[in-house]
Amino acid sequence: MMEATLETNEITELTGIIRVENKQVVMLRGSVATSEGDSESMNQTIIDQTLYNANKKSIRKAISDFQNRFYEIQDRKDEEAAEE
């Protein structure tokens, strides 16, 4: 019988939903690793292509706001690591 081992990784997850007229248009997800060397990601899924196409300018602004929030979390993590 082989022994099982457990590895754990901590992440900070950021999620967002962009709505137009109370309908979900884009779903956003970002994962920021709290452990050095772990991977990080940011993804977007267009749920309603018609509403997306009709409202690209405001939706892209909201996506940019999400990306900036993701970068703020990354930067804060790096600053905290540098203080340790």
Buried (B, 14 or more C-beta within 10 A) or exposed (E): EEEEEEEEEEBBEBEBEBBBEEEEBBBBBBBBBEEEEEEBEBEBEBBBEEBBEEBEEEBEEBBEEBBEBBEEBBEEBEEEEEEE
